Amino acid sequence: MELAQELERRAAAEESPFRAQLMREDAARARSLALLARSARDRDAFLEQGRRLGWTQGDARTAELAPALTPFLEAVHELEGAGAGAEGEARVLAAWRELWRLRMERLIGCLSTPPVRPEG
């Protein structure tokens, strides 16, 4: 899958240590997904396992990513299962961009919301 290679290239050139680390972690997830797609007994098993790769801390908020994560996982499954070629790679990359956008939106939202302090 080209996504893992692209993320590794970008991580190597990234100036932000935070973004570079996220890209390295995502490259590892992409490689894991490719292996999982080839070994899962069926599509549903792949989707279930693919949702539990640490997309959010402890996967506590991964369900919030479903609108973008599910299409991404489906594109990976199709690419790895059917060998969809360049068109499949393009679908994976397009789905990835949407997943990345949504994850960053959620992450930044979490970081920018001040904690609630108890009264007293």
N, C-alpha and C positions, 0 to 999 in steps of 0.2 A: 504494500500500500504506500503510495507516494506521500500521504499525509505525514507519516512518521518521519520520513527523510526531510520533508520541508520544515517541520517543526524543529528538528535537530539543527538544520542549517540556520534557521532564524534565531534559535537560542544561542548559537555560537557567536552571532553578530549583535545580539541584543545588549544594549548598554545598561538597562535596568536589571539588577540581579533578581529582583522579584519576578519580573516578566520572564526572564531567562529560565528561572527555576520552574515556573508554571509550564513553559513550553517543553522543558525536558520531561516533566511528569506526564504531560499530555502525549508526548512522543512514545513514552513507555506504555501508556494506556492504548494508544493506537496499535502498537505492536501486539499487545495482549489481546485486543479485540480481533485482530487478523487471525491469530492462532485460535482463539475461541470460536470464531465463525467457521473455521475449518473442522473443528472437533465437536461442536455442539450437536446434540442428537436431532434438534429441529430448530426452526426459527424462534418459537416461543421460548425455548430453553436459552437460546442465545440472547434474546432480548432481556430476559430476567437476569441472567448472569452479567450481561453488559451494563446493566443499570447499577451494579454493585461494584464498580471499579474505583470508588473514591472520587466521584465527580465533585462532591462537596465534602467538607470536613466530616468524617465518619458517615458519609452519605446521609446525614441528618436532613439536608434540604434538597437532596437530589430530585425528589418528586416535583419540586418547583421548576425543574429544567425539562420536564416531560415534553412540552410543546416543541422543543428543539432537539432534545436527546433522542426521542423515539425516531424521528426521521433520519437522524444521523446513524443510529444503530441499524435501521433498516437498509440504508444505503451501503453500510459496511458489509452487512450480511449478504446483500445482493452481489456486491463486488467480489467478495471472497468466495461465495458459494457458486456463482455462475461465471465468474471470470469476465465481468462486464467491460473490461478494457478501458480505453480512454474516456468513454462516456460515463462509465461507472466511477472512475476516479474523479471526474468533474462533479458528479453528484455528491460524492463523499466530501470533496472540498467545499462545495456550496453549503451542504448541511453543516459541516464543521464551522464555517464562518458564522452561521446563525447560532450554533451552540456556544461558540466562544463569546459572541456578543451578549447573549443572555446570561451566561455565567459571570462575565465581568460586570454586567449591570447589577446582578444580585450581590456579587462580592463587594462592589463599591458601595452599594446601598447599605450593606451590613457594616462596612467600615465607617461610613459617614453618619450613621445614626448614633447619637450619643447614648450611653447606657442610662437607664432609668435608675435614679438614686432614691432609696427609701426616704420618706419624710422623717424629720426628727432631728 
